[in-house]
Amino acid sequence: MSHSRISSSSILKPLSSSFRFLSSASHLTIQTSVPFTAHKCEPPSRSVDTSPNELLAFFREMALMRRMEIAADSLYKAKLIRGFCHLYDGQEAVAVGMEAAITKKDAIITAYRDHCIFLGRGGTLLQSFAELMGRQAGCSKGKGGSMHFYKKDAGFYGGHGIVGAQVPLGCGLAFAQKYSKEGTVTFALYGDGAANQGQLFEALNISALWDLPVILVCENNHYGMGTAEWRAAKSAAYYKRGDYVPGLKVDGMDALAVKQACKFAKEHALKNGPIILEMDTYRYHGHSMSDPGSTYRTRDEISGVRQERDPIERIRKLLLSHDLATEKDLKDIEKEMRKEVDEAIAQAKASPMPDLSELFSNVYVKGFEAEVFGADRKEVRGVLP
């Protein structure tokens, strides 16, 4: 994605005319926080090309995502969000860095921690909060809830509730992309808790046999629900788990490193087939809102990651150290993001609940009814909506 595309992302307003970069630099080269670790491939360069516009866009996008998830926490506790709710705060660098390396023609499919991925794909705050609260204005018309955001027109094929099940679906998307020959790829995201799923290895095997343009992205936040990775996996080097498939371990708290890795992975997948990216990241909330998140890890561990590796603070430091913004500029942006979130929540609350007739829509495709116990098609149509 070009710098101009990032700065005009659909989830962001244009830069205020009152905002002026303190530096006149139009191009920057920033080194990633740590080296990439590679398996069966040469790692990409640690030097990442970027710009003031891109860094500021990263800051704004991640600040917006963080504020959205904090607000979702409050709405859940107020019982305005029901059911399951899995928050993404802490992992924002994966969403924005991946988006910076690809286009909306590329596909993304993920598990149920999907709010920020949807926002990065161009979804709106109103669609997000309305869906969380089960309202008509939601991206899935209020029928999917937290785990089932969807935006097909921007290549987002949803959040999925069955652990690991989205990976074979992502490989299927890549199968279609290979036929289309449009130079597009699929990013299939899953957590470290899903990394031991048998279907993941089956899908990877056929994808490697057929050289499908798919990138398997393990968002390793180190806890599958409340189970630490070392208790669940004999080998926690997830980037090597493809064996015959190349892999790359990435600092998933560094948006620029994620961007560089995803750009590298897309180029590889189009030429050679599958590759695995392991994003070393961290979630601040528990697994879901029903998990306090502090019974299997210490509060000191969580605060330590916040202090040392927080993705938003890393970009803040880059903007300040390169004289691209002032502390006040960045605080003003955060205030603006808070206001946008508050306005979207108010709009979502005003959206009505789905009509009861929606219970029966999008269940069956007309014309594809099966015969039921010998009944003819006309009789079946009389039974089904």
N, C-alpha and C positions, 0 to 999 in steps of 0.2 A: 504494500500500500504506500502510495506517495505521501510526502509530508502534507501536501495540500489537502489530500483526502482525509487525513487524520484530523487536521485542524478544523475541517468543516463536517466532522462526524455528525450524524443525525441526532446523537444524544447530547450534543453540545451546541450552545449558542456561539455565534462568531465572537472573536475577541472584541472586547469593549474598545471603542475608539479612543477612550482615555488611557488604555493600557499601552505602555511603551517599553520595549525591551531595553534594559540598561546597557546591553552589549549590542554592537552592530553585527556580530557574527551571524552568518546565514547557514553555516555548516559547522558541525562539531564531530569529533571522533572521541568516543568515550570507551574506556576499557571495562569489560565486565568485572563484576565483583570477585569472581573466582574463575579458574580455568574450567573449560568443558572436559568431561571425562567420557571417552569414546570406547565403543565396542565394535570391532570389525569395520571401522571407518576412520578416516582422518577428521579430527574435529575442526569446526570452523574457527576463524580468527576471533580473538577476544576483543579486537578493536571494532567497535560498532559505529557506523555512520548514523548521525542523527542531526537534529536542528533545534533551535529554540522553540519553534512552533510545535514540534513533536513532543519535546519534553514537557511543555506547558499543557498540551493535550493529554498526555499521560497523567499529569497531576490532577487535572480537572476530572477526567474520566474515573480515576481511582477514588478521588474524593467523593464523587457522586455515588459510586458503587458502595463505598463504605457507609455513607450517610443513609442510603436506601436500606441496607441490611440492618443498621442500628435501629432505624424506624420500624422495620419489619419485626424486630425483637419486641418493641413496645406494643405494636398492634397485636401481636400474638398474645402477650401477657394481658392485654385488654380484652381478649377473646373476640377480636374482630377478624383474626385469622384463625381458622380451625384446621384440625387434621395435622398432617406432617408439615414441618417447615425446617429446611436445612439451609443454614446461612454460610456465606462465602467470604466474610470479612477476614482479611489476612492473605487471601489467595488472589487478590485483584490483579497482580502483575501478570499472572498467566493469561487472564482474559484480555487485557489490553495489549500485551506483548504479542500474543498470537494474532490478534486482529490487525496489528501493524504490519505483519508480514504477508498477509493474504488479501484476497478480495472477497466480495459478497457472492461471487460465483463459486468459490470454494465452499465446501460443506463442513458443518460442525454438528456433531451429535454427542450428547453427554448424559450423565446420570442425573440424579435428582437435585444436586446442588447447582441449580441452573439459572438463577435470577440474573447474575452479572454477565454470564455468557450471552443471555438474551439481550441485555442492555447493550453490550458491545456489538451485537449484530445489527443494531439499529432500532431495537424495540424501545418503547417509550416508558417513562415512569408511570403514566396513567395506566397503560396496559398491564404493567407489572403489579401495581398495588391493587388494581381492580381484580386481577386474576387471583392474587393472594387472598382477597376478601370474598371471592366467589361472585363477582358482579359481571353484568353483561359486557361492560367495556374491557374486560380482560382479554388477553391475547388468545386464550382458548375459550372465550365466551363465558368464563367463570366456572367451567366444568372440569378443568384440569387441576387447578390449585397450584400450590408451590412446586410440586414435582413435575408438572407437565406443561411448561412453557413451550411455545412453538412459533416459528416464523419462517415458513417455507419460502416466501418471496425473497428472503435474505440468506437462504442456505442454512437455516438453523432447524434441524430435524428433531429437536425436542430434548427435554429432560425425560429420563426413563426410570421407573421405580424398581424394576427387577435388576438386582445387582449383576452387573457385567453384560446384561442382555443387549445393551446398545452397541457393543463392539461388533458382533456379527452383522447388525443392521448397518453400521458404518462401513464395513467391508462390502456390503451389498451396494451401498451408494457409490463406493469406489469402482465396483464392477461396472455400474452404469456409466460412470465418468470415463472409464477406459474405452467404452464403446463410442461415446460422444466425441472423443478426441479433441476436446476444447482446452486441454492443458490445465484442468482443474484437479484438485485433490480433496480428500476427506480427512478431517481430524476427528478421531474417535477417542473421547476422553473417558477415563475411568479412575477410580481411586485405588490406593494400595490395598484396601480391603477386598477389592474385586480382582486383584492381580493373580489370584490363585484359582480363578474360575476356569473350569475345563473348556467352556465354550470360547473363551478368549484364545486359547491355544489352537483350537480347531479352526477358528476363523483366520488366525494368523497363518496357519499352515496353507490353507487354500489360497490366501492372498499372496503368499510368497511363491506358490506354484504358478500362479497366473500373473505375477508381477503387477498387482493392483496398486493404484496410486493412493495408498492409505497410510496415515501416520497415526500410530497408537500412542496416546498421550496419557501416561500414568501421573495423575496429580497426587504425588506422595506427600500427604500431610501427616504421615507417621502414625496415624491411629485409624484403624478400621472400626468404626463405632467406638467402643471403649477398649479395644484391644491394640496394644502396641505392635508395631510391625514385626519386631523381633520375636514376638510370641506366636505370630501367625504364619511367618514365612521362614523356611530354612535358609533361603537366600533372599535378602532384602535389596539386592542390587537389581532393581527392576529393569533398568536399561539393558541388562544382559539376558533377561529372561527369554528373549526371543531366540536365543542360541544361534541359529543360522541367519537371523535377521540382525542387521546393524542396529546399534542403539547409542543414545547420547544422554548423559546425565547433566542437568541444567539447574542453575540456581533459580528456582521458581519464585523467588522474592525480588528478583532483579528484572524489571520489565524489558530493559535493553538486551539482556542475555536471552530472554524468552523470544524476543523479536528475532535475534540473530539465529537462534536454534531453529525456529519455525521456518524461516526463510531457507536455511540449509536443508531442512527436512523436506520441504516442498520440492525443491530442486532435485533432491535425491529420489523422492518417490516417483516423480514424473519420468525419470530416466531408468530407475532400477527396481522400483517396487517398494514394499513396506519398510518402515523404519520405526523404532520405538524411541520416544522421548520420555525421560523420567524427570518430572518437575519437582525439585526438592522445595516443598512449600509448607505452609502451616495454617491451620484454622484457629481463630481465636475463640469462637463459640464452641459449644459441644457438638457432637455429631448431629443432633437435631435439637429443637427447642425443649424436648423432654429430657435432655441430657445436660446436667449442670457443667460438664466438661472439666471438672476438677477432682473427680474421685479416682481417676486413673493417671493423673498427671498433677504436678504441683502448680500452684499459682505463680511461684517464682519462675518456673519454666516458661509459662505463658508471658509473663511480664519481661522476661529476659529476651524472648524472641521479638517482642514489641520494641524493646530498646535497641537491639542490635541489628535486626533484619527487616523491620517494617518496610514494605514496598513503597508506601507513600512518602515516608520520611527520607528514603533514599533519593527519590526524585526531587524532593524539596531541597535537600542538601546540594544536589547537582545544580539546580536553578540558582541557588544563593551563591555557591562557590564560583560559578561562571558569570556572576553578575547579570543574570538574565531576568531576575525579579527581586523584589524586596520582601521582607517578612509581611509587610502590610498587604502587598499585592496578593500573596498567597492566602492570607487570612480572609481577604475580601472574596476570593474565589470560593473558599470553604463556606462563607456566609451565603454566597449566591447559591451554592449547591443545596444548602440546608433549606433555603427559601423555595427552590424548585421542588424539593421533596415534599415539603409541607403543602404546597399548592396542589401537587399531584394527589396526595392523600385526600385532601378535601374533595377533589373532583371524583376520586374513586368511591368515596363514601356516598356521593350523590348519585352514583350509577345504580340502577335497579338490579335486583336479583334476576337470574334467568327465569323465563317463563317455564311453567311446568312441562310444556310441550317439548322443551329442549331435552327432557329425559330420553326421548325416543329418536332424536335426530342424530345423524352421524353414527348410527349403530349398524345399519345394513345398507349396502349399496343396491339400489333398485335395479332389477334385471338380473341379479346374481343369486337369487334365492335358490336354495337346494330343495330337492324333493324330500318331504317328511313322511316317512312311513307309507310311501306309495301315493300320497296325495298329489294331484296335479298342480302345476304352477299357479293356476287361477285360485285354487283353494288356499295355497300357501300365502298368496298375496292378500287374501282376505284375513289372514291371521297376523301377518307381520305389518308393522307401520309402513 
